[in-house]
Amino acid sequence: MHCTSLWLLLLLAVFSSRVAGRHLTQGTAGDRAASTTTASNMAAAASNMSGSVAAHTTGGSSSSAMASGVNNMTFIGYQDSAGLLAPELNPLLVAIQDRHLYNDSKTAVDLVLKESPAEVAAAYRNFTAQASDSGTNSTSSSNVNKEMLQAFVNQTMDPAGSDLIQCQAPDWQPNPPNFLLNLAAAAGNNTTGGDTNASDYRQFGLAVHGLWGLLCRQVSPNVSAAPELHSLLPLPNRTIVPGDRFRETYYWDSYWIIRGLLVSGMQDTAAGLIGNLMAMLERVGHVPNGARVYYLNRSQPPLLSAMVRSVYEASPGAAQLPLLRRALPLLIVEHHYWTNSPKAVKVRDTNGTVHSLSR
């Protein structure tokens, strides 16, 4: 998991396991039951959608490989989203990466366009033409210096992350009830005089709990209104991000985040994260690696069923039925994605036994 606040998520997850007195568990294939007609239709759609997005990475790629990826990319489920990955902006993206405008190659593809891709592309052509007239003797970007290019980018794009709004989850409380009760009990044990370490650990847990506001984000309404300006995907609910360069929602990171949120008594926020993942699954046919167009061609370990189960078990009952009804057919779609080609593979061991795996 990539996350500057990894310790926050893992600590709360560990506390969760100790307080609840149960191990982390995953939902199983046995959860599949009803809605077979709907599910089969959705699974067929998922089969058609999966595997058709061109490969693309945001780090360690050469400019030529990135150019090829952009030119052939189809953003299944989010055809209007693009940002700097719009095909007409390929020359500009290659120039930015070739000149190393940013230490992190992810920064460039997270930039927010101020105008449509076509308008920015036209402005870039004019920019390179003017550079040629001023003595760089080329109508391409080959002789445009780094400072000139950075000035152009600053003029035509907003910073990476500017389409995400920091927020505070409504269900966050400074001192949530039932928070780390095992430590609270140990700290207040009159028989032993109280465990000083337990008290310190609980205070530390509360300090960690106080950091959720630093990681809470709401996708700007502009992302839905003008998706062509963004590589970020629109999400219906607030989200909790891993942090640092990972400024958007990620799939399996969300499992550990949800475990921590449940310790903090933030069940509504946890359910909202699941809702975001299901919204992407509904449109793409699988849960993408993360909420960016360049993550649509791949996924991460399929922990969505475990997330649904965790939220349900935190407060089982009729109130959770809407979540379960929505989740079931979508989990069947995800199961189909992982158990069919190209994700499913069969491996024969030395004894002749065939093992079915998902890759």
Secondary structure, 3 states (H helix, E strand, C coil): CCCCCHHHHHHHHHHHHHHHCCCCCCCCHHHCCCCHHHHHHHHHHHHHHCCCCCCCCCCCCCHHHHHHHHHCCCCCCCCCCCHHHCHHHHHHHHHHHHCCCCCCHHHHHCCEECCCHHHHHHHHHHHHHHHHHHHHCCCCCCCCCHHHHHHHHHHHEECCCCCEEECCCCCCCCCCCCCCHHHHHHHCCCCCCCCHHHHHHHHHHHHHHCCHHHHEEEECHHHHHCHHHCCECCCCCCEECCECCECCCEHHHHHHHHHHHHHCCCHHHHHHHHHHHHHHHHHHCCCCCECEHHHCCCCCCCCHHHHHHHHHHHCCCHHHHHHHHHHHHHHHHHHHHHCCCCCEEEEECCCCCEEEEEC
